[in-house]
């Protein structure tokens, strides 16, 4: 996993999501580039670990996985997703 720890990935996701704000989301590739730089070969290696940590954070209600602007089940989504601030459940 390119030597970047789960903790660093989690912290980066949470920091970027918080900085973006409640109404905006972060693309996982933005997180990857923040961690690995602009070399696509390097940052692409982080996409699976970032997805895994985003799912864990969503399970803990610390972030929300969104597709097409809507929150989705972190264990049942496919394809392109974004990460946002966890909204209170109603």
Secondary structure, 3 states (H helix, E strand, C coil): CCCCCHHHHHHHHHHHHHHHCCCCEEEHHHHHHHHHCCCHHHHHCCHHHHHHHHHHHHHCCCEEEEECCEECCCCCCCCCCEEEECCCCC
